[in-house]
Structures are given as structure tokens and as C-alpha cells.
Amino acid sequence: MDSCITRAEHEEFTKRMEAEHTRQNRRIELLERYGKEHTGRHRFCHRRGAGCGHCHDVDQIRRNTYEPY
């Protein structure tokens, strides 16, 4: 057991792991939210019979970056 770590090293490791888990959980949360929004837009456009081009235009208008094809 020559390679035991100190209490301080363990606490630092724990803090870093918790921070990484928080970052990963945030990324997952954002991806899930994006997926739900994308699915909602797709269903809305599909119900209206509009194609993907319409969805693209709507996204650009919302972001104020609209450029017609």
C-alpha cells in the first residue's frame, strides 16, 4: 500500500468528479431539451403538411438569421 493518497488529494479528486458529473448532466439536459423542441417542431410542420424547408425557415426567423433559399 505504498501508493495511498492523502485525504486532501481524495477530496480534490471528489470535487473534480462532481464538477464533471454536473457538466455532463447539464449537457444531457440540453440535448434532451433540444430533442424535445426538434420533435415538437417536426410534428407541427408535419401536421401542417410543410416540408423541412419550412422548418428551416422558421428556425432562422426565430434566430433572426433568415436567408431565403
N, C-alpha and C positions, 0 to 999 in steps of 0.2 A: 504494500500500500504506500509506495513511495510517492505516488502521483496524486495525493489528496489535494483538493483545492480548499482555499480558505473560505470562511463564511462570507467575507466581502466579495470574493470572486463569484461565489454562488449567487449572492443577491444581485450582483451586476448582470450575471447571466439570466437570472429570472426576469429582471426588468426588461432586458433586451428581447427576451422571448415574448413577454406580454405585449410589448410595443409592436413586435412583428405580427402577433396574432390580431391586434387591434387594426393594423394596416390591412391585413388580409381580409378580415371581416368587413371592413369598410369597402374594399374592392368588390367583394362578393355582393354586398348590399347594393352598390351602384350598378353592377351588372344585372342583378335581379330586377332592379327598378327600370333599367334601360330595356330589358327584355319584355317586361310588362307593358311599358309605353309603346314599344315597337309592335307588340302583338295587338294592342288596342288600336293603333293607327292602321295596321294591316286589316283588321276586322272591319273598321269603319270604312275604309276605302273599298274593301271587297263587297260590303253590303251595298255601297253606292254604285258599284259596277265600274269604279275608276281603276285605272291601271297603276302600275308602280310609278310612272312618270308623275302622276298627280301627287302621290305620297312624297316624292322627292321635292316637288314644288312647294308643298305645304311645309315641309321641314325647312326649306330655305327661307320661306316667308317668315316663319317663326324666328329664325336666326338672323333675319334682316340681311340675308346674303343672296337674295333671289336673282338668278340669271336665267332667262328663258333659254330653252334648248336651241 
